[in-house]
């Protein structure tokens, strides 16, 4: 409800008899010094705000040249109302709605996608080693996804491939091709939170953790972020007791995640260090994972990011684990 009362000059001409009363969109203009402006039970929405703007515009035309100070008050109050409405609209999002938007922003941009990644792994003594690979992704209409990761360097991991079939509402299927051993290895569901090729990122980080696996609580809303706390529904299947994320209010990209043990000790962090807009999609270009217990960290730098390539579903099959498609070799 928006209700206010303002002073205005009489609108009856000198010498005119009787009361002059004009009504327009709920406004009453009477031969009084008080103009009552009441908008009752009006929901905060784009329609109602548009309605309010129309009313104030009509008032401006009627009062033009007569009481501009009053009009400035009208416009100031309306501006504050609009800004407040925008903030209230954002704050009305529930924790589940925020995490659903974040999941879409982080993993579902476009119908498919491709990027080249340079991974730099740093140990506690400052030594580094690198891996280079290409990631392909394809979305399905039912929100299921398929991922294909092909390694190009260094020599000890070259031609290694990783395939994920992400099944919403169920366990994901994961395979790893090890060319040096001529071995195709199926990754068990219980191993999804283990190190991805010796880095501080996990297998689960590649395709994302399903929102359905955790309960979510909205802790705080700031000017820039939603702060959420997440608790696993099956705590015996993961190594953390809970974690919290900072999600950008504009892009809905997760910008930071902190993982905690039951004792309350923070032991792992994942952070988006650089974001760019690619083909209209806010995209993380540099991400870093840190193991606070061992002192190691891994930074992924993304390049050659493309969306909506029209990738074929046959790429994401076990057949192409041994023989990589041209989409990752060219």
C-alpha positions as a Markdown table, in Angstrom:
| # | Residue | x | y | z |
|---|---|---|---|---|
| 1 | Unk | 0.0 | 0.0 | 0.0 |
| 2 | Unk | 1.3 | 3.5 | -0.9 |
| 3 | Unk | -0.5 | 6.4 | 0.7 |
| 4 | Unk | 0.4 | 10.1 | 0.8 |
| 5 | Unk | -1.2 | 13.5 | 1.3 |
| 6 | Unk | 0.0 | 16.7 | -0.4 |
| 7 | Unk | -0.9 | 20.4 | -0.4 |
| 8 | Unk | -2.1 | 21.9 | -3.6 |
| 9 | Unk | -3.6 | 25.2 | -4.8 |
| 10 | Unk | -7.4 | 25.3 | -5.5 |
| 11 | Unk | -8.4 | 24.6 | -9.1 |
| 12 | Unk | -11.6 | 26.6 | -9.1 |
| 13 | Unk | -11.4 | 29.8 | -11.2 |
| 14 | Unk | -12.2 | 33.2 | -9.5 |
| 15 | Unk | -15.9 | 33.9 | -9.4 |
| 16 | Unk | -16.8 | 30.4 | -10.3 |
| 17 | Unk | -19.7 | 29.0 | -8.2 |
| 18 | Unk | -20.1 | 25.6 | -6.8 |
| 19 | Unk | -17.5 | 22.9 | -6.3 |
| 20 | Unk | -15.3 | 21.7 | -9.2 |
| 21 | Unk | -14.5 | 18.0 | -8.9 |
| 22 | Unk | -12.6 | 16.1 | -11.6 |
| 23 | Unk | -11.7 | 12.4 | -11.3 |
| 24 | Unk | -8.9 | 10.7 | -13.2 |
| 25 | Unk | -7.5 | 7.3 | -12.5 |
| 26 | Unk | -8.5 | 7.5 | -8.9 |
| 27 | Unk | -7.5 | 11.1 | -8.3 |
| 28 | Unk | -10.0 | 13.7 | -6.9 |
| 29 | Unk | -9.4 | 17.4 | -7.7 |
| 30 | Unk | -11.6 | 19.5 | -5.5 |
| 31 | Unk | -11.8 | 23.2 | -4.5 |
| 32 | Unk | -9.7 | 22.5 | -1.4 |
| 33 | Unk | -6.1 | 23.1 | -0.3 |
| 34 | Unk | -5.5 | 19.5 | 0.1 |
| 35 | Unk | -5.1 | 17.1 | -2.8 |
| 36 | Unk | -5.4 | 13.5 | -1.5 |
| 37 | Unk | -3.3 | 11.1 | -3.4 |
| 38 | Unk | -4.0 | 7.6 | -2.3 |
| 39 | Unk | -3.0 | 4.3 | -3.9 |
| 40 | Unk | -4.3 | 1.6 | -1.7 |
| 41 | Unk | -3.6 | -2.2 | -1.9 |
| 42 | Unk | -1.4 | -1.7 | -4.9 |
| 43 | Unk | 1.0 | -4.6 | -5.3 |
| 44 | Unk | 4.6 | -3.8 | -6.2 |
| 45 | Unk | 4.9 | -4.8 | -9.8 |
| 46 | Unk | 5.9 | -3.4 | -13.1 |
| 47 | Unk | 2.2 | -2.8 | -14.0 |
| 48 | Unk | 1.5 | -0.8 | -10.8 |
| 49 | Unk | 4.7 | 1.2 | -11.1 |
| 50 | Unk | 3.7 | 2.1 | -14.6 |
| 51 | Unk | 0.3 | 3.1 | -13.4 |
| 52 | Unk | 1.9 | 5.3 | -10.8 |
| 53 | Unk | 4.2 | 6.9 | -13.4 |
| 54 | Unk | 1.2 | 7.7 | -15.6 |
| 55 | Unk | -0.6 | 9.4 | -12.7 |
| 56 | Unk | 2.3 | 11.6 | -11.7 |
| 57 | Unk | 2.7 | 12.5 | -15.4 |
| 58 | Unk | -0.9 | 13.7 | -15.5 |
| 59 | Unk | -0.4 | 15.7 | -12.3 |
| 60 | Unk | 2.7 | 17.3 | -13.9 |
| 61 | Unk | 0.6 | 18.4 | -16.9 |
| 62 | Unk | -2.1 | 19.8 | -14.6 |
| 63 | Unk | 0.3 | 21.6 | -12.2 |
| 64 | Unk | 2.8 | 22.8 | -14.9 |
| 65 | Unk | 3.9 | 26.3 | -14.1 |
| 66 | Unk | 1.8 | 26.5 | -10.9 |
| 67 | Unk | 3.5 | 24.4 | -8.3 |
| 68 | Unk | 6.7 | 22.8 | -9.5 |
| 69 | Unk | 7.9 | 22.3 | -5.9 |
| 70 | Unk | 5.0 | 20.0 | -5.4 |
| 71 | Unk | 5.9 | 18.1 | -8.6 |
| 72 | Unk | 9.5 | 17.7 | -7.4 |
| 73 | Unk | 8.2 | 16.1 | -4.2 |
| 74 | Unk | 5.9 | 13.7 | -6.3 |
| 75 | Unk | 8.8 | 12.6 | -8.5 |
| 76 | Unk | 11.2 | 12.2 | -5.5 |
| 77 | Unk | 8.7 | 10.0 | -3.7 |
| 78 | Unk | 8.0 | 7.9 | -6.8 |
| 79 | Unk | 11.7 | 7.4 | -7.5 |
| 80 | Unk | 12.3 | 6.2 | -3.9 |
| 81 | Unk | 9.3 | 3.9 | -4.3 |
| 82 | Unk | 10.7 | 2.4 | -7.5 |
| 83 | Unk | 14.1 | 1.8 | -6.0 |
| 84 | Unk | 12.5 | 0.3 | -2.9 |
| 85 | Unk | 10.3 | -2.0 | -5.0 |
| 86 | Unk | 13.4 | -3.2 | -6.9 |
| 87 | Unk | 15.1 | -4.1 | -3.6 |
| 88 | Unk | 12.1 | -5.8 | -2.2 |
| 89 | Unk | 11.6 | -7.8 | -5.4 |
| 90 | Unk | 15.2 | -9.1 | -5.2 |
| 91 | Unk | 14.9 | -9.8 | -1.5 |
| 92 | Unk | 11.8 | -11.9 | -2.1 |
| 93 | Unk | 13.8 | -14.7 | -3.8 |
| 94 | Unk | 14.0 | -17.8 | -1.6 |
| 95 | Unk | 17.3 | -19.7 | -1.1 |
| 96 | Unk | 16.1 | -22.5 | -3.4 |
| 97 | Unk | 15.3 | -19.9 | -6.1 |
| 98 | Unk | 18.7 | -18.2 | -5.8 |
| 99 | Unk | 20.6 | -21.5 | -6.0 |
| 100 | Unk | 18.5 | -22.6 | -9.0 |
| 101 | Unk | 19.4 | -19.4 | -10.9 |
| 102 | Unk | 23.1 | -19.8 | -9.8 |
| 103 | Unk | 23.1 | -23.4 | -11.2 |
| 104 | Unk | 21.7 | -22.3 | -14.5 |
| 105 | Unk | 24.2 | -19.3 | -14.8 |
| 106 | Unk | 27.2 | -21.4 | -13.9 |
| 107 | Unk | 26.5 | -24.6 | -15.9 |
| 108 | Unk | 23.8 | -24.1 | -18.5 |
| 109 | Unk | 24.8 | -21.0 | -20.5 |
| 110 | Unk | 23.7 | -21.5 | -24.1 |
| 111 | Unk | 22.6 | -24.9 | -25.6 |
| 112 | Unk | 26.2 | -26.1 | -25.6 |
| 113 | Unk | 29.7 | -24.8 | -25.1 |
| 114 | Unk | 33.4 | -25.2 | -25.6 |
| 115 | Unk | 36.4 | -23.8 | -23.8 |
| 116 | Unk | 40.1 | -24.3 | -23.6 |
| 117 | Unk | 41.6 | -24.5 | -20.1 |
| 118 | Unk | 45.1 | -24.0 | -18.8 |
| 119 | Unk | 45.3 | -25.5 | -15.3 |
| 120 | Unk | 48.2 | -24.4 | -13.0 |
| 121 | Unk | 48.7 | -26.5 | -9.9 |
| 122 | Unk | 50.8 | -25.0 | -7.1 |
| 123 | Unk | 52.3 | -26.9 | -4.2 |
| 124 | Unk | 53.0 | -25.6 | -0.7 |
| 125 | Unk | 56.6 | -24.9 | -1.6 |
| 126 | Unk | 55.8 | -22.7 | -4.5 |
| 127 | Unk | 56.5 | -25.3 | -7.3 |
| 128 | Unk | 54.0 | -25.4 | -10.2 |
| 129 | Unk | 53.0 | -27.8 | -12.9 |
| 130 | Unk | 50.5 | -27.3 | -15.7 |
| 131 | Unk | 47.8 | -29.2 | -17.6 |
| 132 | Unk | 46.0 | -28.1 | -20.8 |
| 133 | Unk | 42.6 | -29.5 | -21.9 |
| 134 | Unk | 39.4 | -28.7 | -23.8 |
| 135 | Unk | 35.9 | -29.0 | -22.3 |
| 136 | Unk | 32.8 | -29.7 | -24.4 |
| 137 | Unk | 29.3 | -29.4 | -22.9 |
| 138 | Unk | 25.8 | -30.2 | -24.2 |
| 139 | Unk | 22.5 | -29.5 | -22.6 |
| 140 | Unk | 19.4 | -31.7 | -22.9 |
| 141 | Unk | 15.7 | -30.5 | -22.7 |
| 142 | Unk | 15.3 | -32.3 | -19.4 |
| 143 | Unk | 18.2 | -30.4 | -17.8 |
| 144 | Unk | 20.5 | -33.4 | -18.1 |
| 145 | Unk | 23.9 | -32.6 | -19.5 |
| 146 | Unk | 26.9 | -34.3 | -21.0 |
| 147 | Unk | 30.5 | -33.2 | -20.7 |
| 148 | Unk | 33.6 | -34.3 | -22.6 |
| 149 | Unk | 37.1 | -33.3 | -21.4 |
| 150 | Unk | 40.2 | -34.0 | -23.6 |
| 151 | Unk | 43.8 | -33.4 | -22.3 |
| 152 | Unk | 46.4 | -32.0 | -24.8 |
| 153 | Unk | 49.4 | -31.5 | -22.4 |
| 154 | Unk | 51.8 | -32.4 | -20.8 |
| 155 | Unk | 52.9 | -35.7 | -22.3 |
| 156 | Unk | 52.0 | -37.8 | -19.3 |
| 157 | Unk | 48.3 | -36.9 | -19.6 |
| 158 | Unk | 48.1 | -36.2 | -23.3 |
| 159 | Unk | 45.1 | -37.9 | -25.0 |
| 160 | Unk | 43.5 | -38.7 | -21.6 |
| 161 | Unk | 39.7 | -38.1 | -21.8 |
| 162 | Unk | 37.0 | -37.7 | -19.2 |
| 163 | Unk | 33.3 | -38.2 | -19.9 |
| 164 | Unk | 30.3 | -37.2 | -17.7 |
| 165 | Unk | 26.6 | -37.9 | -18.2 |
| 166 | Unk | 24.9 | -35.6 | -15.6 |
| 167 | Unk | 21.6 | -37.1 | -14.6 |
| 168 | Unk | 19.4 | -34.7 | -12.7 |
| 169 | Unk | 17.7 | -36.4 | -9.8 |
| 170 | Unk | 20.0 | -39.4 | -10.0 |
| 171 | Unk | 23.7 | -40.5 | -9.9 |
| 172 | Unk | 25.9 | -39.1 | -12.6 |
| 173 | Unk | 27.8 | -41.5 | -14.9 |
| 174 | Unk | 31.6 | -40.8 | -15.3 |
| 175 | Unk | 34.3 | -42.5 | -17.3 |
| 176 | Unk | 38.0 | -41.8 | -17.5 |
| 177 | Unk | 40.2 | -42.9 | -20.4 |
| 178 | Unk | 43.9 | -43.6 | -19.5 |
| 179 | Unk | 45.8 | -44.0 | -22.8 |
| 180 | Unk | 49.1 | -44.9 | -21.2 |
| 181 | Unk | 47.4 | -48.0 | -19.7 |
| 182 | Unk | 44.9 | -48.5 | -22.5 |
| 183 | Unk | 42.3 | -48.5 | -19.8 |
| 184 | Unk | 38.8 | -47.2 | -19.6 |
| 185 | Unk | 37.9 | -46.6 | -15.9 |
| 186 | Unk | 34.4 | -46.0 | -14.6 |
| 187 | Unk | 34.4 | -43.5 | -11.7 |
| 188 | Unk | 32.2 | -44.7 | -8.8 |
| 189 | Unk | 29.6 | -42.2 | -7.4 |
| 190 | Unk | 31.5 | -42.2 | -4.2 |
| 191 | Unk | 34.7 | -40.9 | -5.9 |
| 192 | Unk | 33.1 | -37.8 | -7.4 |
| 193 | Unk | 34.5 | -35.6 | -4.6 |
| 194 | Unk | 38.1 | -36.8 | -5.1 |
| 195 | Unk | 40.9 | -34.9 | -6.8 |
| 196 | Unk | 40.5 | -34.2 | -10.5 |
| 197 | Unk | 43.8 | -35.3 | -12.2 |
| 198 | Unk | 45.8 | -34.4 | -9.2 |
| 199 | Unk | 44.5 | -30.8 | -8.8 |
| 200 | Unk | 42.6 | -29.0 | -6.0 |
| 201 | Unk | 39.5 | -29.2 | -8.1 |
| 202 | Unk | 37.2 | -32.2 | -7.7 |
| 203 | Unk | 35.5 | -34.4 | -10.3 |
| 204 | Unk | 32.2 | -33.0 | -9.2 |
| 205 | Unk | 33.5 | -29.4 | -9.9 |
| 206 | Unk | 33.6 | -30.1 | -13.6 |
| 207 | Unk | 29.9 | -30.8 | -14.0 |
| 208 | Unk | 28.6 | -29.1 | -10.8 |
| 209 | Unk | 26.9 | -30.4 | -7.7 |
| 210 | Unk | 23.2 | -31.0 | -7.9 |
| 211 | Unk | 21.2 | -28.5 | -5.9 |
| 212 | Unk | 18.9 | -31.3 | -4.7 |
| 213 | Unk | 21.8 | -32.9 | -2.7 |
| 214 | Unk | 21.8 | -30.1 | -0.2 |
| 215 | Unk | 19.4 | -28.0 | 1.9 |
| 216 | Unk | 19.9 | -24.3 | 1.4 |
| 217 | Unk | 19.5 | -21.3 | 3.7 |
| 218 | Unk | 19.7 | -17.6 | 2.7 |
| 219 | Unk | 21.8 | -16.0 | 5.3 |
| 220 | Unk | 22.3 | -12.4 | 4.1 |
| 221 | Unk | 21.6 | -10.2 | 1.1 |
| 222 | Unk | 24.1 | -7.4 | 0.4 |
| 223 | Unk | 24.3 | -4.9 | -2.4 |
| 224 | Unk | 26.4 | -7.3 | -4.4 |
| 225 | Unk | 25.8 | -10.9 | -3.2 |
| 226 | Unk | 23.5 | -13.4 | -1.8 |
| 227 | Unk | 25.1 | -15.3 | 1.0 |
| 228 | Unk | 23.8 | -18.9 | 1.4 |
| 229 | Unk | 24.6 | -21.8 | 3.7 |
| 230 | Unk | 24.3 | -25.4 | 2.4 |
| 231 | Unk | 24.1 | -28.6 | 4.4 |
| 232 | Unk | 24.3 | -32.0 | 2.7 |
| 233 | Unk | 21.2 | -34.2 | 2.9 |
| 234 | Unk | 23.4 | -37.3 | 3.0 |
| 235 | Unk | 26.4 | -36.2 | 5.1 |
| 236 | Unk | 28.0 | -39.6 | 5.1 |
| 237 | Unk | 28.7 | -39.3 | 1.3 |
| 238 | Unk | 30.7 | -36.1 | 1.4 |
| 239 | Unk | 33.8 | -34.8 | 3.3 |
| 240 | Unk | 32.3 | -31.5 | 4.4 |
| 241 | Unk | 29.8 | -30.7 | 7.1 |
| 242 | Unk | 28.5 | -27.6 | 5.4 |
| 243 | Unk | 29.6 | -24.9 | 3.0 |
| 244 | Unk | 28.6 | -21.3 | 2.1 |
| 245 | Unk | 28.5 | -19.5 | -1.2 |
| 246 | Unk | 28.5 | -15.9 | -2.3 |
| 247 | Unk | 26.3 | -15.5 | -5.4 |
| 248 | Unk | 26.5 | -12.3 | -7.5 |
| 249 | Unk | 23.1 | -10.6 | -7.5 |
| 250 | Unk | 23.4 | -9.3 | -11.1 |
| 251 | Unk | 24.8 | -12.4 | -12.9 |
| 252 | Unk | 23.9 | -15.1 | -10.3 |
| 253 | Unk | 27.3 | -16.6 | -10.8 |
| 254 | Unk | 28.8 | -18.2 | -7.6 |
| 255 | Unk | 31.8 | -16.0 | -6.9 |
| 256 | Unk | 33.1 | -17.8 | -3.8 |
| 257 | Unk | 32.6 | -21.0 | -1.8 |
| 258 | Unk | 34.0 | -22.0 | 1.5 |
| 259 | Unk | 33.8 | -25.6 | 2.9 |
| 260 | Unk | 33.8 | -26.4 | 6.6 |
| 261 | Unk | 34.4 | -29.4 | 8.8 |
| 262 | Unk | 32.0 | -30.3 | 11.6 |
| 263 | Unk | 34.5 | -28.6 | 14.0 |
| 264 | Unk | 33.8 | -25.3 | 12.2 |
| 265 | Unk | 37.3 | -25.2 | 10.6 |
| 266 | Unk | 37.4 | -23.9 | 7.0 |
| 267 | Unk | 39.5 | -26.3 | 4.9 |
| 268 | Unk | 38.7 | -25.5 | 1.3 |
| 269 | Unk | 37.9 | -22.5 | -0.9 |
| 270 | Unk | 36.8 | -22.0 | -4.5 |
| 271 | Unk | 36.7 | -18.5 | -6.0 |
| 272 | Unk | 35.9 | -16.9 | -9.3 |
| 273 | Unk | 38.7 | -14.4 | -9.9 |
| 274 | Unk | 37.7 | -13.0 | -13.3 |
| 275 | Unk | 34.3 | -12.8 | -15.1 |
| 276 | Unk | 33.6 | -11.7 | -18.7 |
| 277 | Unk | 30.5 | -11.6 | -20.8 |
| 278 | Unk | 30.8 | -14.0 | -23.8 |
| 279 | Unk | 28.0 | -14.0 | -26.4 |
| 280 | Unk | 25.7 | -12.4 | -23.8 |
| 281 | Unk | 26.5 | -14.9 | -21.1 |
| 282 | Unk | 28.5 | -13.8 | -17.9 |
| 283 | Unk | 31.3 | -16.4 | -17.9 |
| 284 | Unk | 34.0 | -17.2 | -15.3 |
| 285 | Unk | 37.4 | -16.8 | -17.1 |
| 286 | Unk | 39.7 | -17.5 | -14.1 |
| 287 | Unk | 38.8 | -19.8 | -11.2 |
| 288 | Unk | 40.9 | -21.0 | -8.3 |
| 289 | Unk | 40.5 | -23.8 | -5.7 |
| 290 | Unk | 42.6 | -23.8 | -2.5 |
| 291 | Unk | 43.3 | -26.6 | 0.0 |
| 292 | Unk | 43.9 | -24.7 | 3.2 |
| 293 | Unk | 45.2 | -27.8 | 5.0 |
| 294 | Unk | 47.9 | -28.7 | 2.5 |
| 295 | Unk | 48.6 | -25.2 | 1.3 |
| 296 | Unk | 48.1 | -26.2 | -2.4 |
| 297 | Unk | 46.1 | -24.4 | -4.9 |
| 298 | Unk | 44.9 | -24.8 | -8.5 |
| 299 | Unk | 44.0 | -22.0 | -11.0 |
| 300 | Unk | 42.0 | -22.6 | -14.2 |
| 301 | Unk | 42.3 | -20.0 | -16.9 |
| 302 | Unk | 39.6 | -20.3 | -19.6 |
| 303 | Unk | 40.1 | -19.1 | -23.2 |
| 304 | Unk | 38.4 | -19.6 | -26.6 |
| 305 | Unk | 35.0 | -19.8 | -24.9 |
| 306 | Unk | 32.2 | -20.3 | -27.3 |
| 307 | Unk | 28.5 | -21.1 | -27.0 |
| 308 | Unk | 25.7 | -22.5 | -29.2 |
| 309 | Unk | 28.1 | -24.5 | -31.5 |
| 310 | Unk | 25.5 | -27.1 | -32.5 |
| 311 | Unk | 27.6 | -30.0 | -31.0 |
| 312 | Unk | 26.4 | -33.5 | -31.9 |
| 313 | Unk | 25.3 | -35.9 | -29.2 |
| 314 | Unk | 27.4 | -38.8 | -30.6 |
| 315 | Unk | 30.5 | -36.9 | -29.4 |
| 316 | Unk | 29.6 | -37.7 | -25.8 |
| 317 | Unk | 29.8 | -41.4 | -25.9 |
| 318 | Unk | 32.3 | -44.0 | -24.7 |
| 319 | Unk | 33.4 | -44.6 | -28.3 |
| 320 | Unk | 35.1 | -41.1 | -28.4 |
| 321 | Unk | 37.0 | -41.7 | -25.2 |
| 322 | Unk | 39.6 | -43.7 | -27.3 |
| 323 | Unk | 39.3 | -41.6 | -30.5 |
| 324 | Unk | 38.8 | -37.9 | -29.7 |
| 325 | Unk | 36.4 | -35.9 | -31.9 |
| 326 | Unk | 37.8 | -33.1 | -34.1 |
| 327 | Unk | 35.9 | -30.6 | -31.9 |
| 328 | Unk | 38.7 | -31.0 | -29.3 |
| 329 | Unk | 41.7 | -31.6 | -31.5 |
| 330 | Unk | 41.5 | -28.8 | -34.0 |
